């Protein structure tokens, strides 16, 4: 889930708490060059304030005028399409060939508990599925907990929307060193929630990246409490096996979609031997990305951070199946 989407839910709750009616718009289909992905959210208050985005600015003004002018979604949810004709595409400023299909629903103050439930689930890093049927009262969508993220589905014939809300992607970094600093900064630019854990208080005190959650604790305990979900990537960057190994013991047993550790091929081989002696299974150890990062010839801390994020991105998008590093034992990414 995008950070901006959580902001949309939070803002809706604030409006409803103030007894203000608003609208929620959800992108359900795109074609061609679309500025925002399926599932993107935008909320508009009755007083004309917007939060979130559907198109990066292309259709927001048109939608706002239709809503506040009483032309759209006044009593029930509606399905609208933008960019169907070349004239409309040009008028709205959509990219060439871009189509955008959106569901817009009115949200009344009586729906406060509904959106508070969504927000509570996100805060707890849990998944929740929302079902909305357009030909029914828009104030009665259903919510149910689910175990994983499911792709948004809109059945146009049945007029039913199924939308999973899930936790924002998190990067959990073990170690508060220089590589961690660059990695934390870059990851935030990619919309990750970043947590840095190090049991050494002086390093935590000196870590100066804004927007990062800092934890002074042993990493195994912190991972157990904060990073056991499939929207999390965990990286061990201290070069100290007393710290890294403790974190990896726990990390490799979590649902994290990526676990990596910094170190040369020789160091990584020794680490795998130690982990095997620490009651981890061979399949768990085989899932470890070590040496960490894609082999781009990185040498400096910012280059290593780029290599790490590139590999995490490739794993997250499905471009790398399994652990590439375990299959290429000669790989070096300036991890020594």
N, C-alpha and C positions, 0 to 999 in steps of 0.2 A: 504494500500500500504506500502511495506517495505521501510525503509529509503534508503537502497542501490538502490532500483529501481528508486527513484527520482534522486539519484546521477548519475545513468545511463543516464537519460533524460538530466540532466544538462550538463554532459560531451559530449553527442552527440551535443548539441547546441554549446558548445565551439569549438568542432572540425569543425562543419559546418561553424561557424563564421570565422574560420581560413582557410576556403576553402579546408578542408581535407575530403576526402571520408571515410566512415566508414561502419560498418555493425551492425545491431541489431538482436540479437537472443532471441527468446521467447520460454520458455518451454510450450508445449501445451498438453502433455500427459505423464503420468508416470505409471509404474507398479512396484510392489514389493517394495524393499527398495530404495527409491529415496531421495538423500540428500537435494533437493530443491523442493519447491511446484510448482504446475502449475501456470503459470503467471510470474515466475521468469525471469529476464532479464539479458542479458550480451551485452556489446558493445565492438567492436574491431575497432581500427583505422587502416588505411592503413599502418601506420608505426609500427604496431604490439603491441600497448598498449591496455590493457584490463581494463574494469571496470564492476563490477557486477559479477554474478556467475550463472552457470547453474547446477553444480553438486558438488560444494565444491572442485573442482580441478581435478575431474576424467576425464572430456572430454575437458576441456578448451584448453589444449595444442594441442590436435588433431584438434580441430576446428580452432584454430589460424593458424596452419600450412596449413590447407586446404584453408583458406581464403586468406592469404598472398601469398600462392603458386599458386593462380589463378585456383584452382580446384573446387570452390564452390561459388554459389550465386554472380557471377560477374556482371550479367546484370538484373537478376530478382530474386524474392524470391524463396527459395527452402525448401522443407520439408524433414528432415532427421531423421533417427532413430538410436539410440545407444543402444547397449546391446542386439541385436537380437539373436546373437549366443553366446554360452558359451565362445568361443575363444575371441570374441570381448569384452565381459564383463570382462574377465580376463586381456586382454591387456590394457583396459582403466582404470581398477581398480574400476569398478562400484561395489556396494554392491551386494551380492549374489541375483540373481533373478531380479535385477534392470533393467528396461527399461526406456529410456528417449527419447521422441520425441520432436523435436525442429524445429521451423521455423526460417530461417536465411534470412535476406533481406539486400540488399545493400542500403545505404543511401547516397545520393548525396547532395552537398551544396545547391542545389535548394530546398531541403526539409526543410530548416531552419525554415521558418515561421510555417510549420506544427508542428514541435517539440517545437517551442516556444509557440504555442497555448496549447499544452499539459502541458508544464511547468507552464504557466500562470494559467491554471485551477487548478493545484495542489497547487500553492501558495495561491490561493483564497479559497482553501479547497472545490472545486467543483468536480463533477464527469464528465468524458468525455469518450465517447465510440469511439474506433478506429476500423475501418473495413478495412481489407486487403484481396484482392483476388489475389491468387498467379498466376493465368494465365493471369493477366493483368500487366501493368507496375507497378513495386513496388513503384514508386515514387508518385502514386496517391491514397493512402489510404484515406478513408473518416473519418471525425471527426464530432461528434454531442454531445451536452450536454445531460446528462441523470440525473435523480433525485436520483438514488441510485446505489450501486455497483451491477453489474451482473457478474455471474461466467463466466470465459473465455470459449468460445465455438469455436472449430475448426471443420468445416464440411469437412472431408477429401475428400468426393466425389465431393463436389462443390468447394473445395480448398479455402474456405473462413474462415478467422479468425476474431472473434469478441472479443475485449479485452477492458475491462473497466479500466481506470486509475482513481484512487480516492485518497483522502487525507490520509496521514499517520494517524494511530490511535493516539488519543490525550488523555492524562489524565489531567484534569483541577482540581487542588487542591485548595480548599478554606482554607486558614490558612497556616502560615509559621512556624509551630512548629516542635517538634522533630519527631513525627510520620510522618509528611509531608516530612521531610528530608529523612528518611529511604524509604518512599514510592516513592519519586522522584528518588532516586538512583536505586531502584529495577526496577521501571517501565522503566527507560531508558535502563536497561539491557534487557528488553523484547521488546525493539524497539518502545516504546511510545514516542511521542513528549510530553514533560511535561511543563505545565504552572502552576505557583503558584501565587495565588492572595491573597493579604491581605492589608487592608486599613491602617494598622499600619506600618509606615515607618521604625521604628527601627527594627522590625522583618524582613522586606524585606531586610534591609541593612545587617543584620546578617546571612541571609540564604546563605549557602556556597556551595550548590551543583552545580557543573559545568554542563553546557549544558541545564540549565533550564531557561525558559522565566519567568521573574519576573514582576508582575504587582502590583503597589500600587494604588488600587482603590477599590470602593465598588464592591462586587462580582456580583451583578445583572447587572451592566453596562458592566463589563468585559465579563460575560457569553454571554450577548446579542451580543457583538461584536466579540467574539473569539471562542465560544463553542457551537453554535447552529447547529450541524450537527450529523448525525447518526454514525460517526466514533469517537465520543467523549464520554468519561466517566467522570462524575463530582462527586467529593467527598467533603463533608463539614467536616472539622476536627478541628475547632477552639474551640469548647465547649462554644462559646459565641453566644447565640441566636440572638443577635442584628446583628451579621455578618452572621452566618450560615443561619438564616431564610430568610434574604434578598436574599442570593444566591440561596437557594432552591426554593423560590417563582418563580424565573426566570428559574432555571434549570429544574423544573418539567414541564415547558411549552415548552421546547426545544425538538429537535429530538434526544438528547443524548441517547445512547443505555443503559446507566447505570447511575443512580443517587443514591448516598448513603450518610449517615450522621452518624458520630460517636456519641455514647451515649448509656447508658444502656437501658434496656427494658422500665423502668419507664420514663426515659428522652425522649425516642423515642415516647412513648404514648403521653406525654405532647406536644412534637413538632408537632405531627399529629393534635392535637386539635387546636394548634395555627395556623397551616397552613390552616386548614379548615375554620378558621375565617378570613383568608387573601385572600378570593376569589379564592381559588383553589378548583377544583372539587374533589369528593371522588375518582374517578378513577385515577386522577393525583397523589393524596396522596398515594393511594395503590401501585403505582409503585415505591415508595421510599424504598430503601434497608436500613433499620434501625431497630435494631442495624446493623452496617455495618460489612461485612466480614463473611467468613465461620466459623462455630463453631469448631475451632481446639484447644481450650484451651489457646489462646494467652493472654499473660500478659504484656510483655515488648513492647516498641515501634517497634522494628524490627519484632517481632512476629505478632503484629497487622497489620503491613504493609503487611506481607506475607498473612494473612487472607483476607485482602482487595483485594489484587491482585488475590488471588485464586478465590474469588467470581466474580470479574470482568472477569477473564478468563473463568469461567464457564458460565456466562451470554453471553459473546461474542461468545462462541463456541456452544451455544444452549443446554448445559448440564443442565442448570437451566431454566425452563420455568416460566416466571412471577417473582414476588417478593417472594422469599423463606422466607424472614424475616417476611413479613406480615402474612404468614401462620403459623409461629412458634413463637408466642408471648413470649414464655419463654426463647428464645435463648439469650445467653450472649457471647460476644466476647471481654471481657476486655475493654469495651467501656465506663465504668463509670469513 
